[in-house]
Amino acid sequence: MKKRIGIIFGGNSVEHEISILSLIQASHAINTYKYEVLPIYLTKDGQFWVGPNFTDLKTFQKENFKHYRITFYKEDKVLMIKGIGRLPRKYRKPLDVILPIVHGKNVEDGSLAGYFKILDTAYASSDTLVAALFQDKFYTKKLLVLDDISVLPYLFYTISDFKINKDLLLDEIEKFDYPVIIKPVSLGSSIGIKIAENREELLAGINYAFKYEDRILIEKKLINFKEFNQAVLEKNGDYELSEIEEVKSENAYLTFSDKYLPSSSSHQIPALIPTKLQAEISNISIRIAKGHFIGGVIRIDYLYNCDEKKIYVNEVNTIPGSLAYYLFEDQMGFADLIDQMITSALKIKYKNDLKLNSFKSMVLSTTKLLKK
């Protein structure tokens, strides 16, 4: 019997549209002889929808399209779907695994993982805590520093800091020396990022970042650098590394267009780099995956300072765009990558079910009710 896979996509995120593209790619790749697939659209206002033609881009190019609103519940330890209103029978079958293909704040950040953890469901990605920490660039840096992994020097501020001591903080940042890069702490796809070469641009960049979030990072901008990416796939309790890619862009940093419009950047896979640097990047990728019990597939983004000959971790993406399948193309097909994610999620769920998750006691029958 086929396993039934619920693929969650969309969400209240600035990367909502990228998630839709990732879903369409994955749904066309998944082995439908082995799995029955149900795409489940998470709207920007938190509703779950199912409906026809959810794997067709044209559906989401319309403002209105046919859909049915649903919710989830457990029955006999099985994840079920219930319609809020009329729901055709074909959508009401139980789900075996949730495959999240969501990106960014409010979904990739552990929010969705936590929701399905409450429902005790097999979930084909990293657990709640891991996802939450790595979505936040500030906590990512703190974690990696504890692991003795290099990150770019940075300053961290809140919007409240600037309301109280704006001029003092601007002076502090300028001691960092220009150029600097300003980032909201939890966004992805290079959204909300600005580079500043002077005080006027710095203030404008800070105000722009605060439109997205109340917490920002200021980093020293590298001048002579290269960008590399590597993905890691959890596989039977171990990890498999992808090829390393070098991403080349004419822009000062990798922009949204560079990431998602092929004509805007070039990708060298595998990266033409010395063996020593390749080994260093791969070693860091494995250390991050093993040290933090990564699930599913992640992509780690690196910056290489060509002057210092030093590698820095820039970001850890726990649900990368397109599930980073293109980095594994010489090792496995996209269908195989998804199959491995599903297989691992089912194995983890089976092992967790063997653990004790409750403790019987007589406390309710022996404790006197407290008087008001």
Secondary structure, 3 states (H helix, E strand, C coil): CCEEEEEEEECCCCCHHHHHHHHHHHHHHCCCCCEEEEEEEECCCCCEEECCCCCCHHHHHCCCCCCEEEEEEEECCEEEEEECCCCCHHHCCCECEEEEECCCCCCCCCHHHHHHHHCCCEECCCCHHHHHHHHCHHHHHHHHHHCCCCCCCEEEEEHHHHHHHHHHHHHHHHCCCCCEEEEECCCCCCCCCEEECCHHHHHHHHHHHCCCCCEEEEEECCCCEEEEEEEEEEECCEEEEEEEEEEEECCCCCCHHHHHCHHHEEEECCCCCCHHHHHHHHHHHHHHHHHCCCCCEEEEEEEEECCCCEEEEEEEECCCHHHHHHHHCCCCCHHHHHHHHHHHHHHHHHHHHCCCCCCCCCHHHHCCCCCC
